Amino acid sequence: MLRYIIKRVLLASLTITIILSITFILVKKLPQVVPIELLMEDGFDVEIWKAKYGWDQPIMAQYALWVRNVIVDWDWGISMHMSPGNEAFSVLSRNLPTTMRINIFSFLVAMPLGFLFGIVAALKKNKWPDYLISFFVIIFISIPSFVVVTLLMYFPAYKWGWFPIQFPPSNVSTAAMARGMVLPVLALAFGPIASLTRYTRAELTEVLTSEFLLLARTKGLNKRQTVLRHALRNSMVPLIGIVIGNLVGIIGGSLIIEQIYGVNGVGSVFLLAIQLLDYNVIMVSLAFYTSIGLIASLIVDLSYGIVDPRIRMGARK
């Protein structure tokens, strides 16, 4: 298992290196949005930045300096437009807590409810609870999260006044911040709830009709013991990938939700950096989203062996 983990970490590091290297070279081929002359007018000591980041050197020399700065000093460059002169990583990091709070709360809401509705639908197959749950599953799988947040902003926020119509600033009270987080959390949670419900119902229904569960019942286990001890454990194995995939999907989906609801998070920073062509902020934002996807992929593979000990990742043949 240790060899497999080391191998996957190295492959993930190679993947993110290739992605960021290609992006860096392509970004440097784009025209500079903020001319050096304007930086000089704003009081920047351009010669210092030239020496540190190699602005007057060939692209590969700039790339070597950039890699060195990231590895040695954790310096991703400076923001040229969003926050001129400030480090690009600091521009991202000060908005990171808001994004992580919304995503974590959405995940904590979506996963239990998804499992619960899926289990109920499987145990009540072809009965009215199953039909009702399946009806809402189809609706929320079909509707994108940005449509859901728009409807939530219109009805509960604008029409009924239950929640603020835009995300509150950071200096408000805890109660006001909690009310402001309800809508983006719900908008991000509805899709994963529907997706996990569908997969849980399908996997659990298949396991409940298997022969080994019939054998367990003949050995004296009641239905509750059979479901808890055997059915849920076996149906969880293929669902692990769905769970982690939903987490990545929530983080990716928050990029649009944050823009619509006015959340000052990583997604808003990324989109604004693209609009303003703030290249260093784009690089650090891309590194964040790429790292999340690669880490999630590694966790998915490792979790299979935890849920089902019979699976041994990286075992020798």
Summary of the structure (lengths in Angstrom):
residues: 317
radius of gyration: 24.4
end to end distance: 13.5
largest distance: 84.2
contacts: 983
relative contact order: 0.14
helix: 76%
strand: 1%
